[in-house]
Structures are given as C-alpha cells and as structure tokens.
Amino acid sequence: MKLPYQVSAVLLVLLAMTSAPIQAGDWPRFRGPNGDGVSTEGPIPAKWDLATNLKWKADLPGKGSSSPIVLGDRIFVTCYSGYGEAAGGDAAQLARHLVCVDKPSGKILWTKTVKNSVEEDRYQGFITEHGYASGTPVTDGERVYAFFGKSGVSAYDLEGNELWNAGVGTSSSNRRWGSAASLIVHGDSVIVNASEESRSIRSLDRKTGKENWKTEADLLELAYGTPNVVKNGDRELLVLAVPQEVWALNPENGKLAWFCETKLPGNVSPSINTANGMIYVTGGYPATGSVAFKAEGKGDITSKITWTSRDASYVASPVLHEGHLYWIDDKGVAFCANAETGKTVYRERLVGGGGRPVYASPVLCDGKLFIPSRWEGVYVIAAKPEFELLAENRFPDDKSDFNGTPAISGKQMFLRSDKALYCIE
C-alpha cells in the first residue's frame, strides 16, 4: 500500500530525528573512527587558553576518564558522582551519567543517570586514579551504548531513552582496579571486553542487547585494552592484547583464530596498532615492552614476531604515523620508534612531576600530536621523527585531572577533565 505523501514526509522526518548515520567528521568511539587516534580533519590550533581558541566550556555533572564521542551536532560523554574522595564513603550512592551536549553551543541537552545496581569495588588503590567512568561510549548512528561496569551495558536512543541493559558480570579482578575498556561496534554487534567483570569478551546484539556469544578465559584478567578490528586476508578479526599474548577472535562466534606470545606480563592496558598487516602491541607490568608481528596464519603465530623492544607505553595507546610509533609513558617521557625495526628514534622528557602524569592517549591531526597530561596541561608536539615541542596549553581555572583522550570533529577538538568539557577551535 502506498502511503500518502504527507504521511511519508512525516515518517522521514521522524526517522531523521531518531538516527544519524556515521559521517565524515564524526568521532564515534574511543580513539576515533578507526580506533587509531588519527583524524583526517582539522586543522586544530596548537595553542589555546581561556581567552584564545576556546569556543565554549560545559560543566559536567561528575568525574570521569572516558573520552567524548561525536555524532553530528551531538557530543556524548560519561561521568560518575556520589562516591569517591570528594563525595564521601557510601558506595551505595555511586551513580553514572551519560551526558549529551550540543556541539555548536556546549549546552547540555540531556543527562541520563544509572544508579549503582550492585556493589562496586571500593574507592581505593588504582581506582582513585581513574574512577568509575573510564570506558568511552560508542555510537552506531542510531543508538549510543555505555559500559557501566558491574551495572552492565546500556543502550539509548539519541533522545536519551534507554532501550536495553545487559549485564556482563559482577566479579572483580584480583587487583580490584575497576573497569577500563571501551565498547566498540562491529556489524550488528556491540563488543564488550568484560575482563574485570567476568574474565570474558562478549558480543551483544546492538538492537536488543541479547548475547550472541561469550568467550571466557582466566588469562583475560588484567586485560584492560579496547579491542580493535584487524583485516586478516579476506576476513576481519577482533584483536586484543592480554597478559603474555595477543589474541585474534572471530567476530561471528568468538572463537580463537590465532594467538601470538608476547611475554608482556601483568596488566596490559594500551590498545593495539595495526598497518599493512602488522600488529604493534605495548604494555605490561612491572616489566614493560613492545612487540611487532605479522598478523597472518592460524593457531600459534609467535614465529611471525619481527622485533621486540624494552621501550613501551604503560597506559596510553600509541599513534602510528608515516612509519613511526609515537607514545608517552607513565613517567611523562615522549617516545618515537621506527615501526619497521622497533629502534627508538627519540625519548624526551615531556611532563615533570611524580606519580603517573599521563593516562590519556595522544591523538594526531594535521601533523600535530595532542597529548593531555593529568595535571600540567595539554602538550602539542610535531608528528615527525625529530622531537619538536610546539605548545603547552593549560586552563588555570580547572585544577583537576585530565584523563580522557581528546575527540576531533572538523576543525574542533573536545577535551574533558574531571570538571568540564572544552571545545577548542
């Protein structure tokens, strides 16, 4: 039956209001469209402050280490409140928030709050470093998905209506460090690294939240990275670094396609990088390292390792650009390494001070690397194999942690702290 023109027009308008397909300029997930921290947009200014190149600032309802994502004229970011150093000692008051911000103005359009449904890990140890909103949300253009740890994964439409919630476990690792990994969308599925909650990786139907498959393994404990999609011949695989190994899983059923022994011990946090059939992985604790190998074959492909290095990133995920890997380690030292040989090109002290001064991952745009430090501002260095510091930018009014990786859309960059979201233009 053919609908009258007026009815068809109304349906088209309603459809446009409830979905917004991913387009150029969107930043739909952690580390951007390809999960590599690289933007082809820009340019982004190298210098800014409260009076220069700051378009707007939006106060957030809570803290968080997650990154903002961008879909059209909307920005989404997660926060937590009600529990922690400033909020007090009653874990039952913990709440997480998904915040939608108007991209042109910085106005908060809506906030959805999820109360703590089960007892979370106590606010102690390394949880005090990153908190309870560390996983970056993801969008498929129709829905926004947020990972709230032991309270599960929730899906929302673009107006903030909850569509489903799926539990992914309520356990803890032996360290009790809390959730860290971010969600990704692959095909019709939302992929969850629930290593902290259940030592599992899960695929959820993005429309219903129904579990498609679950892969469980004790070795997933302390694997805090976000999976990435890697092409392996004519197929795509989900690749994740875990303690001592890297795994490639079939996204259709979660079965292991290959593994590579890296011997990177302890907790592994950075996401992998890939280019031209190569995999680059870094991390480990207490000994850190970096490994490169060819992503080909089945089963054990450890023989495909081409180089190893003792220089490494601990938390931040590196950026791969024009044959070089760039990262900053947990001591505030910036590195550049040759991606073909693993040889360190430079190591330069960037951030001073004690503690772990960097949690966020660098992003690349227009030949510049933007590197947020936790307490000393955002550093901008040239994306080339000769170290060149271009700028150091601070917001003196925001004396809090900057743990989130920036998002880039068009000629704008979005930075989040424990207090606010900033638009640089």
Secondary structure, 3 states (H helix, E strand, C coil): CCCCHHHHHHHHHHHHHHCCCCCCCCECCCCCCCCCCEECCCCCCCCCCCCCCEEEEEECCCECCCCCEEECCEEEEEEEECCECCCECCHHHCEEEEEEEECCCCCEEEEEEEECCCCCCCCCCCHHHHCCCCCCCEECCCEEEEECHHHCEEEEECCCCEEEEECCCCCCCCCCCCCCCCCEEECCEEEEEEHHHHCEEEEEECCCCCEEEEEECHHHCCECCCCEEEEECCEEEEEEEECCEEEEECCCCCCEEEEEECCCCCCECCCCEEECCEEEEEECCCCCEEEEEECCCCEECHHHEEEEECCCCCCCCCEEECCEEEEECCCCEEEEEECCCCCEEEEEECCCCCCCCCCCCCEEECCEEEEECCCCCEEEEECCCCCCEEEEECCCCCCCCCCCCCEEECCEEEEECCCEEEEEC
